[in-house]
């Protein structure tokens, strides 16, 4: 990959971290452009016109092209690499877990982290406070399903890491920021350590 890669991001976001981790595991250089989402920097006319009309990050930039959505950006970087299974079913199974991450895991685990660690429980509005228990329950259900799946295998698809692991690692490893107890899920904890032992791994804070 010869084109210059720029990640438009907020460093504390797990969705942004997925892309950085994918690039690191593949040894791809990645420039970073930080935005303060708490102060509306992704809602400015310039950002909406030039980077992402949806007003969200992350966005992966390749020259004059811009690719929003974290899992799409991860796939762009990893297509044809060791992080994408070679067989047809394996690729589909990887996508299954990436869809699970976006529809079952991230809306609950990541949202609870944002509310508890960044907004503060005392500053949640009435609608948000009314969703805390349901999101906590749904997040725990997602972690339980992951734990059961990992009881019999080292990674989510096959015997080596794939983008499914990258996508799910990003918010799982900081789930306790949102009030989840990872020690309740020993197979998930062991899997986290395996991901962290991979050559090229970088922490979210890097």
C-alpha positions in Angstrom: 0.0 0.0 0.0 1.8 3.1 -1.3 -0.8 5.8 -0.7 -0.6 8.1 2.3 -3.0 7.1 5.0 -4.5 9.7 7.4 -6.8 8.8 10.2 -9.3 11.5 11.3 -10.0 10.5 14.8 -10.7 11.1 18.5 -8.0 9.1 20.3 -10.1 7.8 23.1 -12.7 6.3 20.8 -12.6 2.5 20.4 -13.9 2.8 16.9 -10.9 5.0 16.0 -8.5 2.6 17.9 -9.7 -0.3 15.7 -8.2 1.3 12.7 -4.9 2.2 14.5 -4.6 -1.3 15.8 -5.3 -2.8 12.4 -2.6 -0.7 10.8 -0.2 -1.5 13.6 -0.7 -5.3 13.3 -0.1 -5.0 9.6 2.9 -2.6 9.9 1.2 0.2 7.9 2.2 3.8 8.6 -0.7 6.0 9.6 -0.9 9.7 10.2 -3.4 10.9 12.7 -5.6 14.0 12.8 -7.2 14.6 16.1 -10.7 16.2 16.7 -12.3 17.2 19.9 -15.8 15.6 19.6 -16.8 17.0 23.0 -16.5 20.5 21.5 -18.2 19.8 18.2 -15.1 19.8 15.9 -16.7 17.1 13.7 -19.7 19.3 13.1 -18.1 22.3 11.5 -19.0 23.2 7.9 -15.4 22.4 6.8 -15.5 18.9 8.3 -18.9 18.2 7.0 -17.9 19.3 3.5 -14.5 17.8 3.2 -14.2 14.8 5.5 -17.6 13.3 6.4 -21.1 14.7 5.7 -22.4 12.5 8.5 -20.3 14.5 11.0 -18.7 11.4 12.6 -15.3 9.9 13.1 -13.3 7.8 12.4 -12.6 8.6 8.8 -9.7 7.0 6.9 -8.3 9.2 4.2 -6.4 7.8 1.2 -5.2 10.8 -0.9 -8.3 12.6 -1.9 -10.6 9.7 -0.9 -12.4 9.5 2.5 -13.8 6.3 4.0 -16.0 6.6 7.1 -17.2 3.7 9.3 -14.6 2.0 11.4 -15.1 -1.6 10.2 -15.1 -0.6 6.6 -11.8 1.3 7.1 -10.3 -1.8 8.9 -11.3 -4.0 6.0 -9.8 -1.6 3.5 -6.5 -1.8 5.3 -6.6 -5.6 5.8 -8.1 -6.9 2.6 -5.8 -9.6 1.3 -3.7 -9.7 4.6 -3.3 -12.2 7.4 -6.2 -10.5 9.3 -8.8 -11.7 6.7 -9.4 -15.5 6.5 -8.6 -17.0 3.1 -11.6 -19.3 2.9 -15.0 -18.1 2.0 -16.8 -19.2 5.1 -14.1 -17.8 7.3 -14.5 -14.4 5.7 -18.2 -14.5 6.2 -17.8 -15.6 9.8 -15.4 -12.8 10.4 -18.1 -10.4 9.0 -20.7 -12.0 11.3 -18.7 -11.0 14.4 -18.0 -7.6 13.0 -21.7 -7.0 12.5 -22.3 -8.4 16.0 -19.8 -5.9 17.4 -21.7 -3.0 15.8 -25.2 -4.1 16.5 -25.0 -6.0 19.9 -21.7 -5.0 21.5 -20.8 -1.4 20.7 -24.2 0.2 21.2 -24.1 -1.1 24.8 -20.5 -1.6 26.0 -19.2 1.5 24.2 -22.2 3.7 25.1 -21.9 2.7 28.8 -18.2 3.6 28.7 -19.0 7.0 27.2 -21.7 7.8 29.6 -19.9 6.7 32.7 -16.3 7.7 31.9 -16.7 10.8 29.7 -20.2 12.3 30.4 -20.6 11.2 34.0 -23.6 9.4 35.4 -24.7 12.5 37.3 -24.9 14.5 34.0 -27.0 12.0 32.1 -30.3 13.2 30.9 -33.6 11.5 31.9 -33.8 9.4 28.7 -30.2 8.2 29.1 -30.7 7.4 32.8 -33.7 5.3 31.8 -31.5 3.2 29.5 -28.6 2.5 31.8 -29.9 -0.8 33.2 -31.1 -2.1 29.8 -27.8 -1.2 28.2 -25.8 -2.8 31.0 -27.9 -6.0 30.7 -27.4 -6.1 26.9 -23.7 -5.4 27.3 -23.3 -8.3 29.7 -25.3 -10.5 27.4 -22.9 -9.7 24.6 -19.9 -10.4 26.8 -21.4 -13.7 27.9 -21.9 -14.8 24.3 -18.3 -13.9 23.5 -17.1 -15.8 26.6 -19.0 -18.9 25.6 -17.7 -18.8 22.1 -14.1 -18.3 23.2 -14.3 -21.2 25.7 -13.4 -23.6 22.8 -11.1 -21.5 20.6 -8.3 -19.0 20.9 -9.8 -16.4 18.6 -13.2 -15.6 17.1 -12.5 -17.1 13.7 -10.0 -19.9 13.2 -6.7 -20.3 15.0 -5.3 -16.8 14.5 -6.5 -13.2 14.9 -8.8 -11.6 12.3 -10.6 -8.3 12.0 -13.3 -9.9 14.1 -10.8 -9.9 17.0 -9.7 -6.3 16.3 -13.2 -5.0 16.2 -14.3 -6.7 19.4 -11.1 -6.0 21.3 -11.3 -2.3 21.0 -14.2 -1.7 23.4 -14.0 -4.9 25.3 -10.6 -4.2 26.8 -11.9 -0.9 28.3 -15.4 -2.3 29.2 -14.7 -1.8 32.9 -14.8 2.0 32.3 -18.5 1.5 31.7 -19.1 -0.6 34.8 -18.7 -4.1 33.4 -16.7 -6.7 35.3 -14.4 -8.5 32.9 -13.4 -11.1 35.6 -16.9 -12.5 35.2 -15.7 -13.6 31.7 -12.5 -15.6 32.1 -12.3 -16.7 28.5 -12.7 -13.1 27.3 -9.9 -12.1 29.6 -7.6 -14.8 28.3 -8.4 -13.8 24.7 -7.6 -10.1 25.5 -4.1 -11.2 26.6 -3.7 -13.2 23.4 -4.5 -10.2 21.3 -2.1 -8.1 23.3 0.7 -10.6 22.7 0.4 -10.3 18.9 3.4 -8.8 17.1 2.8 -5.1 16.3 0.1 -4.7 19.0 -0.2 -1.1 20.2 -2.3 0.0 23.2 -5.1 2.6 22.9 -3.0 5.2 24.6 -0.1 4.9 22.2 
